[in-house]
Amino acid sequence: MKWRVAVDRAVAPLGLTHAQYALVASLYGMHRTGLRPSQRRLADHTGLEPLYVSKLARALESAGLLERTRDPQDPRAVQLALTEQGREVTRKAIQVVQGLLQQLLEPLGGLDSPRVREFTADLATLLDTPLNTESTEHTEEQS
C-alpha cells in the first residue's frame, strides 16, 4: 500500500493514478516489443480485472493518452495503443517511478546492487507461491 500511495503521489502531476500508470507503462513496454494488445491481453499481463482495464482505458482515451480500436481479426476485441501524447506522458512517468524505486531501494544498495537482486529473486519466489485459501478457511471454521 505504501508503494501504491507513493506512486499515486509521484505520477499525479502527470495526470495519472497508480493503476493508470500500471496500464500505460505495461502498454508502453508491450508496444516496444511490437505488440498492440487487446484489453483482455493487457488485463492478463497486468493482473488487473478486465472490467477495470476497460474502465481505465476509457478514462485514458478521454484524456487523449490512448486509442481504443476494434481488432480486425476479432470484432469483439478492442485493441489498445498509446497516442503520441500518451507515449510522452508514459516516458515521463516511467522516469519518475524509476527515481522513486531507486530512492526506495537505496538502503539496500540501490537498484543494481547484489542485495536488491537477491531480494527481488526472493520476492518473486514468494509471489509465485500459490496460497491454498481453502485450508485457511477450513482452519478458521474449526477454531
N, C-alpha and C positions, 0 to 999 in steps of 0.2 A: 504494500500500500504506500509505503514511504517513497518508493521509486516512482510509482504511478503519479502521485501528487507532485513530485519534483519535476517529472516530465511535463505534466499538465501546466505547471507554472512556467517552465522554460520555453515551451512552444506556444503559449498563449499569445505573446506579441506577434506571432506569425499567423494568428487566426486559427490555430489548431488545438485540439484536445489530445490527450494521450492516445485514445482509441483511434482518432483520425490519423494521428502520426503513425501508429502501427500499420494502418491501412495504406497510407501513401508511401511510407518507406518500403513496405513489402512490395507494393506495386512498382515502385521505382526499381527495386532490385530485380524483380521478375522481368521488367521491360528491358533492363540492361542485358539479360540473357536471351532476349529475343521473344519473350512470351507476351501475349496480350490475353491475360486470363479472364475467365468468366467470373461472375460474382461468387459462384459456388466454389470454384477452384481457389479463389483468393480467401474465401472463408475457411476452406480446408487448410490452406497454407498458414493463415494467421491464428487458427484455433478459435476464431470468433464465430458466433452463430450466424448462419446465412441471412436470417431476417435482420439482424443487427448490421451486417455488412451492407445489405440493401439500404437500410436507413442512413448509414454513414455515407454511402456512395451518393445518395440523393442530395444530402446536405453539401457534400464536397462538389457535386455537379452545380448546385445552385450558387456556390461560392466561386465557380469558374475554374476549379482546380482539377476536375476530371471530366471525362466524357464517358457516357454510357451508350453503347450501340448494340443492336441485335447481332448475334453471331450468325454469319451467313451459312454456317454448317448446321446450326441448330436454332431455329427461330424462337424457341422458348428460352434460350440462354441470353444473358446480357454480358457483353464484354466490356472491360474497363480499361481506360488509358488515361494517363495524366496529360493535361494540357501543357502548353509551354509555361504558363504561369504556375501550374501545379508542379512541374519539374523544378522550377526555380525555388518555390517555397519549400519543396521537399529537400532540395540540396542544402538550403539554409538550416532547415530543421534537423537534418542529419548531423550537420556540423555542431549545432547547439547540443544535441543529445550526446554526441561523441565527447564533447567537452565536459558534460555533466557526468558521463561514465568515467572519464579519466579522473575527475575530481573524486568520485565515489571510491574508485579503486586505488587512489594514491596511498592510503595507509597500508595496502598490500604490495606496494612497489610499483604501481602504475599498470596501465593496460597491457603492456607487453612483458610483464615480469613473470618469471617461472612460478612464483607463488600464485599469481592470478590464473595462469594456465592450469595449474593443478586444481585450484578452487573451481574453475569453470568445468573441468572434467568431472569433479566430484558432484557438482550441482547438476550437470547433465545426467549423471547416473541416477541421482535422487529423483529427478523429474521424470525419468523414463521408467521408474519402478512403479508397476501397477499396484493400486490400492484395492484391497478387497473390502468394499464397503458393506457387503452382506455380513461378514463375520463381525464387523464393528457394530452393526445394528443388532445382530443376534446377541452379542455380549452385553449391550446396553439393556436389552429386553430382559435378560437373566438377572441383572442387578436389582 
